[in-house]
Amino acid sequence: MTGDTLLPLAVLIPWVLAAALALADGRRPLVGWVSVAGLGAGFACVLGLTFAVLGNGPVEMVAGGWPEGVGITLRADALGVTFSAVSVGVILVSLVYEVLGGVRSRTFPALVAFMAAGLTGLFLTGDAFNFYVFFEISMTAAYALTGYREKDYQVRAAFIFAVINLLGSVIFLIAVAALYHVTGTLDMEVMAERAARVRPSSIISIAVAVFVAFSLKLGLFPFHFWLPAVYVGSHAPVAAILSGALANIGGYGLLRFGADVLPRELELGTAAVLVLGTASILYGALQAISRHEIVEVLAYSAIGQAGYILVALAIGGPVGYTAAVVYAVINSLNKALLFLAAGAGGRFVGAAFAVGAFSVVGVPPVAGFVGKLAMFRASVGAGSVALTALIFLGGALSFVYAFQVYQRAYWTPEGGKGKASPSPVLALVLLLAGLVLALGLWPEPLLVLGEAAAGALLEGP
């Protein structure tokens, strides 16, 4: 199939699947496996679309054959398909994990499919308002998923998540309306062309609003205050989805709206972005060192790891943007692996967790080493000794908390020997650990994706 066929299928399949699953009882094993098969088909379409975009360039179409500006514009470039592939992949693995362990809610498979539908549409749309619509669909599914299993602390986490992220959604909607007011269009390519002709003083406040909205989604310091309570309160596959897939909205949004639509304003705010990225790396790592519970450590680690993406964004250029994309992809895989391993029990779970921990630290030969190396290249390219020192310091602090949490959780006689998870669940976690290891041993596909995504940003409108 060609890219013109795969693009609408990649968006449509999870939509149809979600609508069908909403009528079914997700606790039935058959429904669970139907959801896995449907989402697997959507993931295959995204992978096919990724190969088509890398081979033949971006794919664009207006859904339903409507005139441009009326229908939903779908646009798949290297950046969009990269984030779409990793996000849907993480959601699929998390869904399989829960189906193997036993789904406890009739709505879980439908909510996961809605999350995949929203994220796929968000990463593959070329229209700012439709970006907001898909954004809200993903967030609505996330609010409900956070309360999955309906324990008191999970419902409380869902409430915190909804309140804070609704605030971010309102800020982003105001920014989209303001961008439309000053550029007269919602098409992101045209918006970027016209925004470049607007005086910076008229648009800098809009850029700040966009930055705040996506920083809230990504959980960057000082917009992180909601994140630990939500990640700690969530069931393991839900935490993996929130950290490994949903958080990609923040990284993608900062790259798309910062480097693509508003690059001049991003350059003007480079100093502030660098300071916040540095603060996020140090704050997240130091807080993780001070925590004892494994999920608390992972939650604060997520705050610190997001800081690297911000630092790479501030460095900019082909090397900086490549580092940002590569690091975001690896961070998604790391967090999915660690949260799923933390929720499992039995033999070999410690080995899978160790692979994820080594990847967070950046130790060869796991994928995290590729991400840290990309960050090191970006800092050297920027000619900044301070940034290079920050990369090493962040890695050293990551090693401290990763070693501490592994020692407490698995390096004891009873470590990792809690209630044993079903063998297929353990096999899935080990398979994900194998992928993280394989990407470290053969990083070329990841680097090609990162460079292509950076190229899509730098080509501009």
Disulfide bonds with the S-S distance in Angstrom:
none
